[in-house]
């Protein structure tokens, strides 16, 4: 299965509002951002970093989703709605991760090197969640809406507070 087909199937599986592949392919900005990121990341790895940054800037303007070309994104990632999602340069996102709108995978330091989070497989990042720094969110964890996480979590954690 090609990555395009896999991404379409993922959106259909994870979004109950998705009706068919054509609709997803033409109207889902999260899918468009991931497709563009794959090309931008390829350019980044080929040391065509300026070109990758220019294209990623256009992708951000078109989709409202900013994924740095240096970020590593796994398979079957689904960005639902997507507006305001920011994924930093040294972030690593595993397979089967769901990211809702307004999520930030950001840094907490100006130092060079790994400064963004690692999100392991099968994680859900709720709307507005901020995961900051060189931390790891363990496999199967769920981060609730609008939570700020600055410490690593082991597998199967849930971070959610009700006010």
N, C-alpha and C positions, 0 to 999 in steps of 0.2 A: 504494500500500500504506500503510495507516495505521501510526502508530508502534507500536500494540499488536501488530499482525500482524508488523511488522518485528522487534520485540523477541522475539516468540515464535520466529520463524524463526531469529534469531541464536542463541538459546539451543539450539535443536535442532541447529544447525550446529556450534556450538562445544563442546557437552557431549555426549560419547558415551553418557552415562548417561540423557540425556533421551529419553523414549519417544514423547511426543506433546504436542500443544499444550495440551490440557486439564491434563495433569500439570504442565507448566511454568507455566501461568497460575495454578494453584491452590497450588503448593508451592515455588516458587523465590523466596526472599527478595530475591535480587539484582534480579530483574525487578520485584518489588513496590516496592523502594526506588527504582528508576529511574522507575517510573510516578508514584509519589508526588512524587519530586523535580521532575518536569516541572510539576506543579501548584504546588508550593511556589516554584519559580523564577519562574513566571508571576506569582504573588502578590508576590514580591520585586521584580520589575521594575515592578509597579503601585504600588510604595511601600507595600505592606501587609506590612511587614517583621515586625512583631510576630506577626501571624497566621501568616505563613510559618514563623517560628521555632517557634511552638507546634506546628504540624502536623508540622514536621520532627522535633521532639523525640518526638512520638508514633510517627512512622515508625521512628526509631532504636530505640525501646523494642520495637516490634513485629518488626523485622527484624534488629537487631544491626548495622545499617549506618548510619553517620552521614554524610550528604551535606549540607553547608551550603546553604541555599537560594540563596545568591549564586554558588555554583560553576556553571560552564558545562560541560555534559556533551553530547558529540556523539551521533551516531547509531550504532546497532548496537554499543553498548558492552555488554559482558557481564561481570557480577560473579558469579563462580563461588563457591558456598558463601556467601561474603560476611561472615560473622561477623567483627567487629572492623575492617572497612573504615572509614576516616575520610578524607573529602575536604573540605579547608578552603575557606573563603569565596572566595578569589581564585584557586582552582585552575581550570584549563581542561583538559578532557579531550577529545581529538579523536575522530574516527570510528574504528570497528572496533578499539577498545581492549579488551583482556581484563585483568580485575583479579581476582586470587585473594584468598582470605581473609587478613585481618590486614594489608592494605596501608594505609599512611598517606601521604597527599599533604598534608604539613603545612608550617607556617611555621617560620622560625628567628629571627624578630624580632618585637618588639611595635609596630613602627612601622606607621602607617596606609599604605594603598596595596597594590600587588601584592606579596604575600609568600608565595604558594604556587606550586607548580610548574605548568608548562604541559607537558602530555603530548600529543605530536603523534599523527597517525594511525597505526594498525596497530602499536601498542606492546603488549607483554605485560609485566605487572607480577606477578612471582612472589609466592607466599604469604609474608607477613611483610615484604615490601619496604617500606622507608621512603624516600620521596623528599621532601627537605626544602628549603625556601627558594624564592626566585623564580628557578628554573632551568628549562631546557627539556630534555626528553627527546626526541630526534630521531625522526623517522618510521621505523618498522620496528624500533626498538630492543627489546631484551629485557633486563629486569632480573630476575636470578635471585632465588630464595627467600632471604629474610632479609638482603638486601643493603641497605646504607644509602648513599644517593646524595645528595651535597650540591653537585655540580658538574654543569653542563650537559653533555649528550652529543649528538654529531652523529648523523646518520642511521645506522641499521643497526648500532648498537653492541650488544655483549652484555656485561653485567656479571654475572659469576658466578664464585664462588670455591668450591673444594672443600676441606674440612678433613678 
